[in-house]
């Protein structure tokens, strides 16, 4: 509140008295601003910035003929640090690679098979989900489970104007495999070690409490 002019009058005492305060809350609006932009916007009706379309540098070729796009699913939130601890895993218990039936057939991939996904950035392994929801030439996965390594295979490309990472366009190839990637093996070993150390710590703390 001391540093931000639009929050200048916000204090714990005022929050207790009012229950909540909508910014701006300052000398001009000491009780906050329940409704903003009644008469006008700060800069008029808006300021639109026209920007030219700049195509991605990421292109498919004979080595990486498919385009990978990543996204979210309703039952999990972002990297799943919260929602994976809940019963939501009944609806979505792992990240899977959705692949069109024609792309799956040409690669000998069936629903539920392990598939390796390789890009210019890296490799990972996921279970395949054969689905007509995706178009031919496109594969899709979520990124709610860290062990999937979904972001291991996305590139370092980003938007020139906002620097937003280019997670939606990655050229990849998909092949049928029978074991996890090297990255996933290292991640699993690391996770197992962290769980072991946490269990030892909790056991030691319980023993200390009993004393």
C-alpha positions as CSV (number, residue, x, y, z in Angstrom):
1,X,0.0,0.0,0.0
2,X,2.9,2.4,0.7
3,X,4.4,1.8,-2.7
4,X,1.4,1.6,-4.9
5,X,-0.7,4.8,-5.4
6,X,-3.9,2.9,-6.3
7,X,-3.7,0.9,-3.0
8,X,-2.6,3.8,-0.9
9,X,-5.5,3.7,1.6
10,X,-5.6,0.0,2.0
11,X,-4.8,-1.2,5.5
12,X,-5.6,-4.2,7.7
13,X,-7.9,-2.0,9.8
14,X,-9.8,-0.8,6.7
15,X,-10.1,-4.4,5.4
16,X,-11.5,-5.5,8.8
17,X,-14.0,-2.6,8.7
18,X,-15.1,-3.0,5.2
19,X,-14.6,-6.8,4.7
20,X,-13.0,-6.1,1.3
21,X,-11.8,-3.1,-0.8
22,X,-11.8,-2.8,-4.5
23,X,-8.9,-0.8,-6.0
24,X,-8.3,2.0,-6.6
25,X,-8.4,2.8,-2.9
26,X,-6.7,6.2,-2.3
27,X,-7.5,9.8,-1.3
28,X,-9.8,10.2,-4.3
29,X,-11.6,6.9,-3.4
30,X,-11.0,6.3,0.3
31,X,-13.7,3.5,0.5
32,X,-12.5,1.8,-2.7
33,X,-14.1,1.6,-6.1
34,X,-16.9,-1.0,-6.2
35,X,-17.4,-0.3,-10.0
36,X,-14.6,0.7,-12.3
37,X,-14.8,2.6,-15.6
38,X,-18.3,4.1,-15.1
39,X,-17.8,7.2,-17.2
40,X,-14.7,6.5,-19.2
41,X,-11.6,4.3,-19.4
42,X,-8.3,5.7,-18.3
43,X,-7.0,6.1,-21.9
44,X,-10.4,6.6,-23.6
45,X,-12.1,3.7,-25.2
46,X,-9.0,1.6,-25.5
47,X,-5.7,1.5,-27.3
48,X,-5.2,-1.2,-29.9
49,X,-1.7,-2.2,-31.1
50,X,-1.6,-3.7,-34.5
51,X,1.2,-6.3,-34.9
52,X,2.1,-8.2,-38.0
53,X,2.0,-12.0,-38.0
54,X,5.4,-13.6,-37.6
55,X,5.4,-17.3,-38.4
56,X,7.2,-19.8,-36.1
57,X,10.6,-20.9,-37.0
58,X,9.6,-24.5,-35.9
59,X,8.9,-26.5,-39.0
60,X,8.0,-30.1,-39.7
61,X,10.3,-32.2,-42.0
62,X,11.0,-35.8,-42.8
63,X,12.6,-36.4,-39.4
64,X,9.9,-34.6,-37.4
65,X,6.7,-34.8,-39.5
66,X,4.2,-34.2,-36.7
67,X,3.2,-31.1,-34.8
68,X,2.9,-31.4,-31.0
69,X,0.6,-29.0,-29.1
70,X,0.1,-29.1,-25.4
71,X,-2.7,-27.9,-23.1
72,X,-4.8,-28.4,-20.0
73,X,-7.7,-30.7,-19.0
74,X,-10.6,-29.6,-16.8
75,X,-9.9,-31.9,-13.8
76,X,-6.2,-30.9,-13.3
77,X,-4.7,-27.5,-12.8
78,X,-1.5,-26.5,-14.5
79,X,1.4,-28.7,-13.2
80,X,-1.0,-30.5,-10.9
81,X,0.9,-29.8,-7.6
82,X,-2.5,-29.3,-5.9
83,X,-5.0,-31.3,-8.0
84,X,-2.9,-34.5,-8.2
85,X,-3.3,-34.8,-4.4
86,X,-7.1,-35.1,-4.8
87,X,-9.6,-37.5,-6.1
88,X,-9.4,-35.7,-9.5
89,X,-6.9,-38.3,-10.6
90,X,-9.9,-40.6,-11.1
91,X,-10.6,-38.6,-14.2
92,X,-7.1,-37.9,-15.4
93,X,-4.3,-40.0,-13.8
94,X,-1.5,-39.5,-16.3
95,X,-0.6,-37.4,-19.3
96,X,-1.2,-39.2,-22.5
97,X,-0.4,-38.5,-26.2
98,X,-3.4,-38.2,-28.4
99,X,-2.7,-39.3,-31.9
100,X,-5.0,-39.5,-34.9
101,X,-5.9,-43.1,-36.0
102,X,-4.2,-42.7,-39.4
103,X,-0.9,-41.5,-37.8
104,X,-1.1,-44.3,-35.3
105,X,-1.7,-47.0,-37.9
106,X,1.2,-45.9,-40.1
107,X,3.5,-46.2,-37.0
108,X,2.1,-49.5,-35.7
109,X,0.8,-47.8,-32.6
110,X,-2.4,-49.0,-30.8
111,X,-4.3,-47.4,-28.0
112,X,-2.4,-47.7,-24.7
113,X,1.0,-48.4,-26.3
114,X,4.1,-46.7,-25.0
115,X,5.3,-44.2,-27.6
116,X,8.5,-42.2,-27.7
117,X,8.1,-38.6,-28.7
118,X,11.2,-36.9,-30.0
119,X,11.8,-33.3,-31.0
120,X,14.7,-31.0,-31.7
121,X,14.8,-30.3,-28.0
122,X,14.6,-33.7,-26.3
123,X,12.7,-37.0,-25.9
124,X,10.1,-38.4,-23.6
125,X,7.7,-41.4,-23.5
126,X,3.9,-41.4,-23.0
127,X,1.0,-43.8,-23.3
128,X,-0.7,-43.3,-26.6
129,X,-4.4,-42.5,-26.9
130,X,-5.7,-43.0,-30.4
131,X,-8.3,-40.3,-31.0
132,X,-10.0,-38.5,-33.8
133,X,-10.1,-35.4,-31.6
134,X,-6.8,-34.4,-33.1
135,X,-6.2,-33.7,-36.8
136,X,-3.9,-35.9,-38.9
137,X,-0.4,-34.6,-38.5
138,X,-1.1,-33.2,-35.0
139,X,-0.5,-34.9,-31.6
140,X,-1.6,-33.5,-28.3
141,X,-0.8,-34.0,-24.6
142,X,-1.4,-32.3,-21.3
143,X,1.4,-31.3,-18.8
144,X,-0.2,-32.0,-15.4
145,X,2.2,-34.8,-14.3
146,X,5.9,-33.9,-14.1
147,X,7.0,-37.5,-14.8
148,X,5.6,-37.2,-18.3
149,X,8.4,-34.8,-19.3
150,X,6.1,-32.9,-21.6
151,X,8.1,-29.7,-21.4
152,X,11.3,-31.6,-22.0
153,X,10.4,-31.9,-25.7
154,X,9.1,-28.4,-26.3
155,X,11.6,-25.9,-27.8
156,X,13.1,-22.7,-26.4
157,X,11.2,-20.6,-29.0
158,X,9.1,-17.7,-27.7
159,X,6.9,-15.0,-29.0
160,X,8.8,-11.9,-30.1
161,X,6.4,-9.4,-28.5
162,X,5.4,-11.1,-25.2
163,X,8.2,-13.7,-24.8
164,X,5.5,-16.3,-24.2
165,X,7.0,-19.8,-24.6
166,X,6.0,-21.6,-27.8
167,X,4.4,-24.6,-26.2
168,X,1.8,-25.0,-28.9
169,X,4.0,-25.7,-31.9
170,X,6.7,-28.3,-31.7
171,X,7.8,-30.6,-34.6
172,X,8.1,-34.2,-33.3
173,X,8.2,-37.8,-34.4
174,X,6.4,-40.6,-32.6
175,X,7.5,-44.2,-32.5
176,X,6.4,-47.2,-30.6
177,X,8.8,-48.0,-27.7
178,X,8.8,-50.4,-24.7
179,X,10.6,-48.4,-21.9
180,X,10.7,-44.9,-20.5
181,X,13.1,-42.2,-21.7
182,X,16.5,-41.6,-20.1
183,X,15.1,-38.3,-18.7
184,X,12.2,-40.1,-17.1
185,X,14.5,-42.7,-15.6
186,X,16.6,-40.0,-14.0
187,X,13.5,-38.2,-12.8
188,X,12.1,-41.4,-11.2
189,X,15.4,-42.1,-9.4
190,X,15.4,-38.5,-8.1
191,X,11.8,-38.7,-7.0
192,X,12.3,-42.0,-5.2
193,X,15.3,-40.6,-3.4
194,X,13.3,-37.5,-2.3
195,X,10.5,-39.7,-1.0
196,X,13.0,-41.9,0.9
197,X,14.6,-38.8,2.5
198,X,11.2,-37.4,3.4
199,X,10.1,-40.7,5.0
200,X,13.3,-40.8,7.1
201,X,12.8,-37.3,8.2
202,X,9.3,-37.9,9.3
203,X,10.2,-41.1,11.1
204,X,13.0,-39.2,13.0
205,X,10.6,-36.4,13.9
206,X,8.0,-38.9,15.3
207,X,10.8,-40.6,17.3
208,X,11.8,-37.2,18.7
209,X,8.2,-36.4,19.8
210,X,7.9,-39.7,21.6
211,X,11.0,-38.8,23.7
